[in-house]
């Protein structure tokens, strides 16, 4: 699954895809060190709230996409033109 855009600093990540939640194991969060089943698109373990706090604290680095929201499925209404 392709990552989308990083949210604006202070915004919330959209991690509703199942790939962000590992049902079988936890790993130490890259940001706070506490075990988490959550992870980023490249598979870096991190709590969603920790990632959001990191984006708020590191807005410049965040734009490089370390933590990004899921791409939203396009609305089908846009395909009605013809
Ligand atoms: Zn954490």
PDB file of the backbone (N, CA, C, O) and the ligand in Angstrom, with CONECT records:
HET     ZN  A 101       1
ATOM      1  N   UNK A   1       0.834  -1.192   0.000  1.00  0.00           N
ATOM      2  CA  UNK A   1       0.000   0.000   0.000  1.00  0.00           C
ATOM      3  C   UNK A   1       0.875   1.251   0.000  1.00  0.00           C
ATOM      4  O   UNK A   1       1.842   1.347   0.756  1.00  0.00           O
ATOM      5  N   UNK A   2       0.526   2.194  -0.848  1.00  0.00           N
ATOM      6  CA  UNK A   2       1.290   3.431  -0.961  1.00  0.00           C
ATOM      7  C   UNK A   2       0.972   4.373   0.190  1.00  0.00           C
ATOM      8  O   UNK A   2      -0.191   4.515   0.570  1.00  0.00           O
ATOM      9  N   UNK A   3       1.988   5.016   0.747  1.00  0.00           N
ATOM     10  CA  UNK A   3       1.689   6.066   1.726  1.00  0.00           C
ATOM     11  C   UNK A   3       1.143   7.301   1.031  1.00  0.00           C
ATOM     12  O   UNK A   3       1.476   7.585  -0.119  1.00  0.00           O
ATOM     13  N   UNK A   4       0.304   8.023   1.744  1.00  0.00           N
ATOM     14  CA  UNK A   4      -0.202   9.293   1.236  1.00  0.00           C
ATOM     15  C   UNK A   4       0.674  10.422   1.743  1.00  0.00           C
ATOM     16  O   UNK A   4       1.896  10.289   1.809  1.00  0.00           O
ATOM     17  N   UNK A   5       0.052  11.522   2.097  1.00  0.00           N
ATOM     18  CA  UNK A   5       0.793  12.686   2.560  1.00  0.00           C
ATOM     19  C   UNK A   5       0.891  12.696   4.075  1.00  0.00           C
ATOM     20  O   UNK A   5       0.027  12.158   4.768  1.00  0.00           O
ATOM     21  N   UNK A   6       1.945  13.309   4.580  1.00  0.00           N
ATOM     22  CA  UNK A   6       2.040  13.541   6.016  1.00  0.00           C
ATOM     23  C   UNK A   6       1.013  14.611   6.380  1.00  0.00           C
ATOM     24  O   UNK A   6       0.817  15.569   5.632  1.00  0.00           O
ATOM     25  N   UNK A   7       0.358  14.448   7.529  1.00  0.00           N
ATOM     26  CA  UNK A   7      -0.600  15.477   7.940  1.00  0.00           C
ATOM     27  C   UNK A   7       0.133  16.749   8.344  1.00  0.00           C
ATOM     28  O   UNK A   7       1.332  16.721   8.620  1.00  0.00           O
ATOM     29  N   UNK A   8      -0.584  17.851   8.376  1.00  0.00           N
ATOM     30  CA  UNK A   8       0.004  19.103   8.851  1.00  0.00           C
ATOM     31  C   UNK A   8       0.397  18.938  10.319  1.00  0.00           C
ATOM     32  O   UNK A   8      -0.221  18.157  11.043  1.00  0.00           O
ATOM     33  N   UNK A   9       1.419  19.669  10.758  1.00  0.00           N
ATOM     34  CA  UNK A   9       1.794  19.593  12.170  1.00  0.00           C
ATOM     35  C   UNK A   9       0.580  19.848  13.065  1.00  0.00           C
ATOM     36  O   UNK A   9      -0.152  20.819  12.874  1.00  0.00           O
ATOM     37  N   UNK A  10       0.382  18.974  14.030  1.00  0.00           N
ATOM     38  CA  UNK A  10      -0.786  19.097  14.896  1.00  0.00           C
ATOM     39  C   UNK A  10      -1.989  18.339  14.366  1.00  0.00           C
ATOM     40  O   UNK A  10      -2.979  18.172  15.077  1.00  0.00           O
ATOM     41  N   UNK A  11      -1.913  17.870  13.104  1.00  0.00           N
ATOM     42  CA  UNK A  11      -3.010  17.108  12.512  1.00  0.00           C
ATOM     43  C   UNK A  11      -2.932  15.647  12.896  1.00  0.00           C
ATOM     44  O   UNK A  11      -1.976  15.213  13.541  1.00  0.00           O
ATOM     45  N   UNK A  12      -3.937  14.892  12.499  1.00  0.00           N
ATOM     46  CA  UNK A  12      -4.000  13.478  12.843  1.00  0.00           C
ATOM     47  C   UNK A  12      -3.657  12.620  11.634  1.00  0.00           C
ATOM     48  O   UNK A  12      -4.040  12.928  10.506  1.00  0.00           O
ATOM     49  N   UNK A  13      -2.931  11.542  11.888  1.00  0.00           N
ATOM     50  CA  UNK A  13      -2.658  10.566  10.849  1.00  0.00           C
ATOM     51  C   UNK A  13      -3.897   9.716  10.593  1.00  0.00           C
ATOM     52  O   UNK A  13      -4.677   9.443  11.505  1.00  0.00           O
ATOM     53  N   UNK A  14      -4.063   9.310   9.361  1.00  0.00           N
ATOM     54  CA  UNK A  14      -5.129   8.376   9.020  1.00  0.00           C
ATOM     55  C   UNK A  14      -4.482   7.008   8.799  1.00  0.00           C
ATOM     56  O   UNK A  14      -3.972   6.712   7.718  1.00  0.00           O
ATOM     57  N   UNK A  15      -4.516   6.202   9.821  1.00  0.00           N
ATOM     58  CA  UNK A  15      -3.902   4.869   9.757  1.00  0.00           C
ATOM     59  C   UNK A  15      -4.991   3.828   9.913  1.00  0.00           C
ATOM     60  O   UNK A  15      -4.906   2.982  10.803  1.00  0.00           O
ATOM     61  N   UNK A  16      -6.013   3.868   9.073  1.00  0.00           N
ATOM     62  CA  UNK A  16      -7.093   2.894   9.249  1.00  0.00           C
ATOM     63  C   UNK A  16      -6.807   1.586   8.525  1.00  0.00           C
ATOM     64  O   UNK A  16      -7.482   0.590   8.786  1.00  0.00           O
ATOM     65  N   UNK A  17      -5.835   1.556   7.630  1.00  0.00           N
ATOM     66  CA  UNK A  17      -5.520   0.303   6.957  1.00  0.00           C
ATOM     67  C   UNK A  17      -4.929  -0.700   7.950  1.00  0.00           C
ATOM     68  O   UNK A  17      -4.203  -0.325   8.871  1.00  0.00           O
ATOM     69  N   UNK A  18      -5.249  -1.967   7.750  1.00  0.00           N
ATOM     70  CA  UNK A  18      -4.817  -3.021   8.678  1.00  0.00           C
ATOM     71  C   UNK A  18      -3.305  -3.174   8.737  1.00  0.00           C
ATOM     72  O   UNK A  18      -2.779  -3.712   9.711  1.00  0.00           O
ATOM     73  N   UNK A  19      -2.598  -2.710   7.710  1.00  0.00           N
ATOM     74  CA  UNK A  19      -1.145  -2.885   7.698  1.00  0.00           C
ATOM     75  C   UNK A  19      -0.470  -2.128   8.845  1.00  0.00           C
ATOM     76  O   UNK A  19       0.678  -2.419   9.182  1.00  0.00           O
ATOM     77  N   UNK A  20      -1.156  -1.182   9.435  1.00  0.00           N
ATOM     78  CA  UNK A  20      -0.547  -0.406  10.527  1.00  0.00           C
ATOM     79  C   UNK A  20      -0.653  -1.109  11.871  1.00  0.00           C
ATOM     80  O   UNK A  20      -0.109  -0.631  12.866  1.00  0.00           O
ATOM     81  N   UNK A  21      -1.351  -2.243  11.911  1.00  0.00           N
ATOM     82  CA  UNK A  21      -1.565  -2.935  13.174  1.00  0.00           C
ATOM     83  C   UNK A  21      -1.119  -4.382  13.033  1.00  0.00           C
ATOM     84  O   UNK A  21      -1.705  -5.147  12.266  1.00  0.00           O
ATOM     85  N   UNK A  22      -0.075  -4.759  13.777  1.00  0.00           N
ATOM     86  CA  UNK A  22       0.435  -6.123  13.722  1.00  0.00           C
ATOM     87  C   UNK A  22      -0.231  -6.941  14.819  1.00  0.00           C
ATOM     88  O   UNK A  22      -0.010  -6.711  16.008  1.00  0.00           O
ATOM     89  N   UNK A  23      -1.053  -7.902  14.397  1.00  0.00           N
ATOM     90  CA  UNK A  23      -1.809  -8.682  15.374  1.00  0.00           C
ATOM     91  C   UNK A  23      -0.952  -9.721  16.086  1.00  0.00           C
ATOM     92  O   UNK A  23      -1.371 -10.275  17.103  1.00  0.00           O
ATOM     93  N   UNK A  24       0.224  -9.986  15.572  1.00  0.00           N
ATOM     94  CA  UNK A  24       0.990 -11.118  16.081  1.00  0.00           C
ATOM     95  C   UNK A  24       2.155 -10.731  16.973  1.00  0.00           C
ATOM     96  O   UNK A  24       2.651 -11.561  17.735  1.00  0.00           O
ATOM     97  N   UNK A  25       2.592  -9.501  16.892  1.00  0.00           N
ATOM     98  CA  UNK A  25       3.728  -9.126  17.728  1.00  0.00           C
ATOM     99  C   UNK A  25       3.705  -7.628  17.989  1.00  0.00           C
ATOM    100  O   UNK A  25       3.044  -6.862  17.288  1.00  0.00           O
ATOM    101  N   UNK A  26       4.442  -7.238  19.015  1.00  0.00           N
ATOM    102  CA  UNK A  26       4.664  -5.826  19.257  1.00  0.00           C
ATOM    103  C   UNK A  26       6.163  -5.561  19.145  1.00  0.00           C
ATOM    104  O   UNK A  26       6.974  -6.482  19.241  1.00  0.00           O
ATOM    105  N   UNK A  27       6.514  -4.315  18.946  1.00  0.00           N
ATOM    106  CA  UNK A  27       7.915  -3.921  18.869  1.00  0.00           C
ATOM    107  C   UNK A  27       8.052  -2.593  19.608  1.00  0.00           C
ATOM    108  O   UNK A  27       7.074  -1.862  19.763  1.00  0.00           O
ATOM    109  N   UNK A  28       9.271  -2.279  20.066  1.00  0.00           N
ATOM    110  CA  UNK A  28       9.440  -1.007  20.766  1.00  0.00           C
ATOM    111  C   UNK A  28       9.186   0.169  19.825  1.00  0.00           C
ATOM    112  O   UNK A  28       9.760   0.246  18.738  1.00  0.00           O
ATOM    113  N   UNK A  29       8.331   1.068  20.254  1.00  0.00           N
ATOM    114  CA  UNK A  29       8.046   2.282  19.481  1.00  0.00           C
ATOM    115  C   UNK A  29       9.352   3.043  19.231  1.00  0.00           C
ATOM    116  O   UNK A  29      10.155   3.231  20.146  1.00  0.00           O
ATOM    117  N   UNK A  30       9.554   3.477  17.982  1.00  0.00           N
ATOM    118  CA  UNK A  30      10.790   4.181  17.634  1.00  0.00           C
ATOM    119  C   UNK A  30      10.887   5.528  18.342  1.00  0.00           C
ATOM    120  O   UNK A  30      11.962   6.125  18.400  1.00  0.00           O
ATOM    121  N   UNK A  31       9.789   5.995  18.868  1.00  0.00           N
ATOM    122  CA  UNK A  31       9.773   7.342  19.449  1.00  0.00           C
ATOM    123  C   UNK A  31       9.736   7.330  20.972  1.00  0.00           C
ATOM    124  O   UNK A  31      10.389   8.160  21.606  1.00  0.00           O
ATOM    125  N   UNK A  32       8.981   6.399  21.577  1.00  0.00           N
ATOM    126  CA  UNK A  32       8.899   6.405  23.044  1.00  0.00           C
ATOM    127  C   UNK A  32       9.463   5.126  23.672  1.00  0.00           C
ATOM    128  O   UNK A  32       9.671   5.080  24.885  1.00  0.00           O
ATOM    129  N   UNK A  33       9.712   4.095  22.870  1.00  0.00           N
ATOM    130  CA  UNK A  33      10.336   2.891  23.389  1.00  0.00           C
ATOM    131  C   UNK A  33       9.390   1.879  24.025  1.00  0.00           C
ATOM    132  O   UNK A  33       9.811   0.783  24.395  1.00  0.00           O
ATOM    133  N   UNK A  34       8.108   2.243  24.154  1.00  0.00           N
ATOM    134  CA  UNK A  34       7.125   1.325  24.718  1.00  0.00           C
ATOM    135  C   UNK A  34       6.605   0.403  23.618  1.00  0.00           C
ATOM    136  O   UNK A  34       6.430   0.832  22.478  1.00  0.00           O
ATOM    137  N   UNK A  35       6.360  -0.846  23.953  1.00  0.00           N
ATOM    138  CA  UNK A  35       5.907  -1.817  22.956  1.00  0.00           C
ATOM    139  C   UNK A  35       4.605  -1.377  22.305  1.00  0.00           C
ATOM    140  O   UNK A  35       3.693  -0.892  22.974  1.00  0.00           O
ATOM    141  N   UNK A  36       4.534  -1.552  20.998  1.00  0.00           N
ATOM    142  CA  UNK A  36       3.332  -1.176  20.255  1.00  0.00           C
ATOM    143  C   UNK A  36       3.108  -2.130  19.092  1.00  0.00           C
ATOM    144  O   UNK A  36       4.075  -2.589  18.484  1.00  0.00           O
ATOM    145  N   UNK A  37       1.874  -2.436  18.772  1.00  0.00           N
ATOM    146  CA  UNK A  37       1.598  -3.203  17.552  1.00  0.00           C
ATOM    147  C   UNK A  37       1.466  -2.295  16.328  1.00  0.00           C
ATOM    148  O   UNK A  37       1.309  -2.777  15.206  1.00  0.00           O
ATOM    149  N   UNK A  38       1.532  -0.980  16.548  1.00  0.00           N
ATOM    150  CA  UNK A  38       1.318  -0.033  15.452  1.00  0.00           C
ATOM    151  C   UNK A  38       2.621   0.229  14.701  1.00  0.00           C
ATOM    152  O   UNK A  38       3.704   0.069  15.262  1.00  0.00           O
ATOM    153  N   UNK A  39       2.518   0.632  13.438  1.00  0.00           N
ATOM    154  CA  UNK A  39       3.720   0.940  12.670  1.00  0.00           C
ATOM    155  C   UNK A  39       3.423   1.835  11.486  1.00  0.00           C
ATOM    156  O   UNK A  39       2.278   1.968  11.055  1.00  0.00           O
ATOM    157  N   UNK A  40       4.494   2.457  10.960  1.00  0.00           N
ATOM    158  CA  UNK A  40       4.365   3.350   9.812  1.00  0.00           C
ATOM    159  C   UNK A  40       4.311   2.536   8.513  1.00  0.00           C
ATOM    160  O   UNK A  40       4.383   1.308   8.545  1.00  0.00           O
ATOM    161  N   UNK A  41       4.184   3.224   7.376  1.00  0.00           N
ATOM    162  CA  UNK A  41       4.160   2.535   6.082  1.00  0.00           C
ATOM    163  C   UNK A  41       5.416   1.710   5.813  1.00  0.00           C
ATOM    164  O   UNK A  41       5.303   0.571   5.361  1.00  0.00           O
ATOM    165  N   UNK A  42       6.616   2.251   6.077  1.00  0.00           N
ATOM    166  CA  UNK A  42       7.809   1.413   5.849  1.00  0.00           C
ATOM    167  C   UNK A  42       8.017   0.347   6.916  1.00  0.00           C
ATOM    168  O   UNK A  42       8.985  -0.410   6.843  1.00  0.00           O
ATOM    169  N   UNK A  43       7.131   0.272   7.906  1.00  0.00           N
ATOM    170  CA  UNK A  43       7.242  -0.776   8.901  1.00  0.00           C
ATOM    171  C   UNK A  43       7.997  -0.369  10.159  1.00  0.00           C
ATOM    172  O   UNK A  43       8.395  -1.219  10.954  1.00  0.00           O
ATOM    173  N   UNK A  44       8.190   0.919  10.332  1.00  0.00           N
ATOM    174  CA  UNK A  44       8.853   1.391  11.551  1.00  0.00           C
ATOM    175  C   UNK A  44       7.836   1.381  12.689  1.00  0.00           C
ATOM    176  O   UNK A  44       6.798   2.037  12.597  1.00  0.00           O
ATOM    177  N   UNK A  45       8.131   0.628  13.780  1.00  0.00           N
ATOM    178  CA  UNK A  45       7.158   0.579  14.863  1.00  0.00           C
ATOM    179  C   UNK A  45       7.007   1.945  15.534  1.00  0.00           C
ATOM    180  O   UNK A  45       7.997   2.587  15.888  1.00  0.00           O
ATOM    181  N   UNK A  46       5.785   2.369  15.701  1.00  0.00           N
ATOM    182  CA  UNK A  46       5.527   3.658  16.353  1.00  0.00           C
ATOM    183  C   UNK A  46       4.050   3.751  16.683  1.00  0.00           C
ATOM    184  O   UNK A  46       3.196   3.341  15.896  1.00  0.00           O
ATOM    185  N   UNK A  47       3.758   4.294  17.857  1.00  0.00           N
ATOM    186  CA  UNK A  47       2.361   4.597  18.173  1.00  0.00           C
ATOM    187  C   UNK A  47       1.870   5.700  17.256  1.00  0.00           C
ATOM    188  O   UNK A  47       2.633   6.590  16.881  1.00  0.00           O
ATOM    189  N   UNK A  48       0.602   5.643  16.897  1.00  0.00           N
ATOM    190  CA  UNK A  48       0.036   6.698  16.063  1.00  0.00           C
ATOM    191  C   UNK A  48       0.154   8.047  16.767  1.00  0.00           C
ATOM    192  O   UNK A  48       0.508   9.043  16.136  1.00  0.00           O
ATOM    193  N   UNK A  49      -0.137   8.090  18.065  1.00  0.00           N
ATOM    194  CA  UNK A  49      -0.058   9.375  18.770  1.00  0.00           C
ATOM    195  C   UNK A  49       1.385   9.856  18.859  1.00  0.00           C
ATOM    196  O   UNK A  49       1.637  11.058  18.770  1.00  0.00           O
ATOM    197  N   UNK A  50       2.338   8.937  19.034  1.00  0.00           N
ATOM    198  CA  UNK A  50       3.748   9.342  19.068  1.00  0.00           C
ATOM    199  C   UNK A  50       4.149   9.935  17.719  1.00  0.00           C
ATOM    200  O   UNK A  50       4.839  10.953  17.662  1.00  0.00           O
ATOM    201  N   UNK A  51       3.713   9.293  16.635  1.00  0.00           N
ATOM    202  CA  UNK A  51       4.034   9.789  15.296  1.00  0.00           C
ATOM    203  C   UNK A  51       3.434  11.177  15.085  1.00  0.00           C
ATOM    204  O   UNK A  51       4.076  12.055  14.509  1.00  0.00           O
ATOM    205  N   UNK A  52       2.211  11.368  15.548  1.00  0.00           N
ATOM    206  CA  UNK A  52       1.561  12.684  15.398  1.00  0.00           C
ATOM    207  C   UNK A  52       2.304  13.747  16.205  1.00  0.00           C
ATOM    208  O   UNK A  52       2.471  14.880  15.754  1.00  0.00           O
ATOM    209  N   UNK A  53       2.749  13.365  17.405  1.00  0.00           N
ATOM    210  CA  UNK A  53       3.516  14.311  18.216  1.00  0.00           C
ATOM    211  C   UNK A  53       4.868  14.622  17.565  1.00  0.00           C
ATOM    212  O   UNK A  53       5.360  15.749  17.625  1.00  0.00           O
ATOM    213  N   UNK A  54       5.455  13.593  16.943  1.00  0.00           N
ATOM    214  CA  UNK A  54       6.743  13.789  16.264  1.00  0.00           C
ATOM    215  C   UNK A  54       6.566  14.745  15.083  1.00  0.00           C
ATOM    216  O   UNK A  54       7.405  15.619  14.863  1.00  0.00           O
ATOM    217  N   UNK A  55       5.496  14.585  14.335  1.00  0.00           N
ATOM    218  CA  UNK A  55       5.233  15.473  13.194  1.00  0.00           C
ATOM    219  C   UNK A  55       5.086  16.915  13.677  1.00  0.00           C
ATOM    220  O   UNK A  55       5.601  17.844  13.055  1.00  0.00           O
ATOM    221  N   UNK A  56       4.369  17.091  14.804  1.00  0.00           N
ATOM    222  CA  UNK A  56       4.181  18.436  15.340  1.00  0.00           C
ATOM    223  C   UNK A  56       5.514  19.033  15.788  1.00  0.00           C
ATOM    224  O   UNK A  56       5.723  20.241  15.681  1.00  0.00           O
ATOM    225  N   UNK A  57       6.416  18.183  16.291  1.00  0.00           N
ATOM    226  CA  UNK A  57       7.690  18.671  16.806  1.00  0.00           C
ATOM    227  C   UNK A  57       8.745  18.796  15.709  1.00  0.00           C
ATOM    228  O   UNK A  57       9.724  19.525  15.870  1.00  0.00           O
ATOM    229  N   UNK A  58       8.550  18.087  14.592  1.00  0.00           N
ATOM    230  CA  UNK A  58       9.545  18.074  13.508  1.00  0.00           C
ATOM    231  C   UNK A  58       8.876  18.320  12.160  1.00  0.00           C
ATOM    232  O   UNK A  58       8.947  17.468  11.275  1.00  0.00           O
ATOM    233  N   UNK A  59       8.226  19.479  11.988  1.00  0.00           N
ATOM    234  CA  UNK A  59       7.421  19.691  10.768  1.00  0.00           C
ATOM    235  C   UNK A  59       8.241  19.632   9.483  1.00  0.00           C
ATOM    236  O   UNK A  59       7.740  19.179   8.454  1.00  0.00           O
ATOM    237  N   UNK A  60       9.492  20.085   9.528  1.00  0.00           N
ATOM    238  CA  UNK A  60      10.304  20.068   8.303  1.00  0.00           C
ATOM    239  C   UNK A  60      10.645  18.641   7.904  1.00  0.00           C
ATOM    240  O   UNK A  60      10.464  18.250   6.750  1.00  0.00           O
ATOM    241  N   UNK A  61      11.140  17.864   8.863  1.00  0.00           N
ATOM    242  CA  UNK A  61      11.479  16.470   8.575  1.00  0.00           C
ATOM    243  C   UNK A  61      10.223  15.675   8.231  1.00  0.00           C
ATOM    244  O   UNK A  61      10.272  14.747   7.424  1.00  0.00           O
ATOM    245  N   UNK A  62       9.108  16.037   8.839  1.00  0.00           N
ATOM    246  CA  UNK A  62       7.863  15.301   8.611  1.00  0.00           C
ATOM    247  C   UNK A  62       7.436  15.357   7.155  1.00  0.00           C
ATOM    248  O   UNK A  62       6.818  14.421   6.649  1.00  0.00           O
ATOM    249  N   UNK A  63       7.767  16.467   6.473  1.00  0.00           N
ATOM    250  CA  UNK A  63       7.357  16.591   5.073  1.00  0.00           C
ATOM    251  C   UNK A  63       8.054  15.577   4.184  1.00  0.00           C
ATOM    252  O   UNK A  63       7.617  15.344   3.057  1.00  0.00           O
ATOM    253  N   UNK A  64       9.138  14.966   4.671  1.00  0.00           N
ATOM    254  CA  UNK A  64       9.791  13.918   3.882  1.00  0.00           C
ATOM    255  C   UNK A  64       9.058  12.590   3.975  1.00  0.00           C
ATOM    256  O   UNK A  64       9.426  11.633   3.295  1.00  0.00           O
ATOM    257  N   UNK A  65       8.029  12.519   4.804  1.00  0.00           N
ATOM    258  CA  UNK A  65       7.131  11.372   4.750  1.00  0.00           C
ATOM    259  C   UNK A  65       7.489  10.202   5.635  1.00  0.00           C
ATOM    260  O   UNK A  65       7.113   9.068   5.342  1.00  0.00           O
ATOM    261  N   UNK A  66       8.228  10.460   6.742  1.00  0.00           N
ATOM    262  CA  UNK A  66       8.519   9.338   7.644  1.00  0.00           C
ATOM    263  C   UNK A  66       7.221   8.710   8.146  1.00  0.00           C
ATOM    264  O   UNK A  66       7.096   7.488   8.224  1.00  0.00           O
ATOM    265  N   UNK A  67       6.267   9.560   8.483  1.00  0.00           N
ATOM    266  CA  UNK A  67       4.945   9.083   8.891  1.00  0.00           C
ATOM    267  C   UNK A  67       3.925   9.771   7.991  1.00  0.00           C
ATOM    268  O   UNK A  67       3.859  10.999   7.948  1.00  0.00           O
ATOM    269  N   UNK A  68       3.138   8.989   7.281  1.00  0.00           N
ATOM    270  CA  UNK A  68       2.165   9.551   6.353  1.00  0.00           C
ATOM    271  C   UNK A  68       0.815   8.871   6.561  1.00  0.00           C
ATOM    272  O   UNK A  68       0.725   7.746   7.053  1.00  0.00           O
ATOM    273  N   UNK A  69      -0.224   9.594   6.170  1.00  0.00           N
ATOM    274  CA  UNK A  69      -1.562   9.017   6.228  1.00  0.00           C
ATOM    275  C   UNK A  69      -1.769   8.048   5.081  1.00  0.00           C
ATOM    276  O   UNK A  69      -1.043   8.088   4.088  1.00  0.00           O
ATOM    277  N   UNK A  70      -2.756   7.177   5.216  1.00  0.00           N
ATOM    278  CA  UNK A  70      -3.144   6.314   4.109  1.00  0.00           C
ATOM    279  C   UNK A  70      -3.746   7.167   2.990  1.00  0.00           C
ATOM    280  O   UNK A  70      -4.373   8.195   3.243  1.00  0.00           O
ATOM    281  N   UNK A  71      -3.542   6.717   1.744  1.00  0.00           N
ATOM    282  CA  UNK A  71      -4.212   7.369   0.622  1.00  0.00           C
ATOM    283  C   UNK A  71      -5.708   7.075   0.712  1.00  0.00           C
ATOM    284  O   UNK A  71      -6.120   5.935   0.929  1.00  0.00           O
ATOM    285  N   UNK A  72      -6.490   8.100   0.546  1.00  0.00           N
ATOM    286  CA  UNK A  72      -7.935   7.910   0.593  1.00  0.00           C
ATOM    287  C   UNK A  72      -8.447   7.453  -0.767  1.00  0.00           C
ATOM    288  O   UNK A  72      -8.041   7.992  -1.797  1.00  0.00           O
ATOM    289  N   UNK A  73      -9.334   6.462  -0.778  1.00  0.00           N
ATOM    290  CA  UNK A  73      -9.920   6.039  -2.057  1.00  0.00           C
ATOM    291  C   UNK A  73     -10.631   7.223  -2.693  1.00  0.00           C
ATOM    292  O   UNK A  73     -11.334   7.969  -2.011  1.00  0.00           O
ATOM    293  N   UNK A  74     -10.450   7.399  -4.014  1.00  0.00           N
ATOM    294  CA  UNK A  74     -11.067   8.542  -4.676  1.00  0.00           C
ATOM    295  C   UNK A  74     -12.579   8.382  -4.708  1.00  0.00           C
ATOM    296  O   UNK A  74     -13.107   7.277  -4.830  1.00  0.00           O
ATOM    297  N   UNK A  75     -13.246   9.498  -4.597  1.00  0.00           N
ATOM    298  CA  UNK A  75     -14.701   9.491  -4.677  1.00  0.00           C
ATOM    299  C   UNK A  75     -15.137   9.121  -6.098  1.00  0.00           C
ATOM    300  O   UNK A  75     -14.597   9.640  -7.076  1.00  0.00           O
ATOM    301  N   UNK A  76     -16.085   8.251  -6.198  1.00  0.00           N
ATOM    302  CA  UNK A  76     -16.564   7.835  -7.518  1.00  0.00           C
ATOM    303  C   UNK A  76     -17.363   8.918  -8.208  1.00  0.00           C
ATOM    304  O   UNK A  76     -17.573   8.849  -9.419  1.00  0.00           O
ATOM    305  N   UNK A  77     -17.814   9.919  -7.469  1.00  0.00           N
ATOM    306  CA  UNK A  77     -18.609  10.992  -8.065  1.00  0.00           C
ATOM    307  C   UNK A  77     -17.837  11.751  -9.149  1.00  0.00           C
ATOM    308  O   UNK A  77     -18.431  12.314 -10.068  1.00  0.00           O
ATOM    309  N   UNK A  78     -16.485  11.758  -9.025  1.00  0.00           N
ATOM    310  CA  UNK A  78     -15.676  12.493  -9.985  1.00  0.00           C
ATOM    311  C   UNK A  78     -15.670  11.841 -11.356  1.00  0.00           C
ATOM    312  O   UNK A  78     -15.242  12.468 -12.325  1.00  0.00           O
ATOM    313  N   UNK A  79     -16.127  10.615 -11.469  1.00  0.00           N
ATOM    314  CA  UNK A  79     -16.061   9.884 -12.734  1.00  0.00           C
ATOM    315  C   UNK A  79     -17.340   9.990 -13.552  1.00  0.00           C
ATOM    316  O   UNK A  79     -17.523   9.260 -14.525  1.00  0.00           O
ATOM    317  N   UNK A  80     -18.231  10.908 -13.152  1.00  0.00           N
ATOM    318  CA  UNK A  80     -19.556  10.957 -13.763  1.00  0.00           C
ATOM    319  C   UNK A  80     -19.675  11.905 -14.942  1.00  0.00           C
ATOM    320  O   UNK A  80     -20.784  12.158 -15.413  1.00  0.00           O
ATOM    321  N   UNK A  81     -18.544  12.444 -15.439  1.00  0.00           N
ATOM    322  CA  UNK A  81     -18.637  13.545 -16.394  1.00  0.00           C
ATOM    323  C   UNK A  81     -19.232  13.178 -17.730  1.00  0.00           C
ATOM    324  O   UNK A  81     -20.100  13.904 -18.214  1.00  0.00           O
ATOM    325  N   UNK A  82     -18.816  12.092 -18.355  1.00  0.00           N
ATOM    326  CA  UNK A  82     -19.262  11.756 -19.702  1.00  0.00           C
ATOM    327  C   UNK A  82     -20.775  11.630 -19.746  1.00  0.00           C
ATOM    328  O   UNK A  82     -21.340  11.349 -20.803  1.00  0.00           O
TER     329      UNK A  82
HETATM  330 ZN    ZN A 101       5.280   5.491  21.258  1.00  0.00          ZN
END
